[in-house]
Amino acid sequence: LGDVYKRQVYTLGILAQKYPTQFEPLCQVSVQVLVQSIQIQQDSHELKLTYLRAKDNAVAALGKIAEAHGQKINLSEVLNIWLTNLPIKFDRNETIHQHKFLTDICLQAPQLILGPNGENLQKVLAIFGDIVSTKLSDDVIKANIQLILKNFSQNDALKNLINTIFPQLSETQRSKLERLVQ
């Protein structure tokens, strides 16, 4: 993957955000390229950190396209691939924006990210437990997560799912999320 690749996928994300009209015809092919690039395995000669940064950048570019062009793509499919590859850990320039985008979706249209029957709820909770109170989030994201947990707990179906899922989270994830709802 490397630095050249990282710059190329970064450019796709920026173009999607800054030049929506010009980027629109490129949406579908860009999503396909990004999904393929996310699936590339690390080359044995490549530095692990370089690979992980490039992959995070591709995931972030996919998120930017979903955010700016959700109506032009298969949003459910793209968000599922994006979610599967979160949290962003190695591209510090993208962590806050992408994790805030996740919380925004959970607040505004949770069905888009949770999937049918809340199938992605465990992944979302695990991400929240991983990122909250770390360099991967900020005070806005923390406040959003608190509100999301409150909203989810007021929905009987989600509350029951959370009670089932919670013991499956790591001890660190559970304790961080428990502190948020106290």
Disulfide bonds with the S-S distance in Angstrom:
none
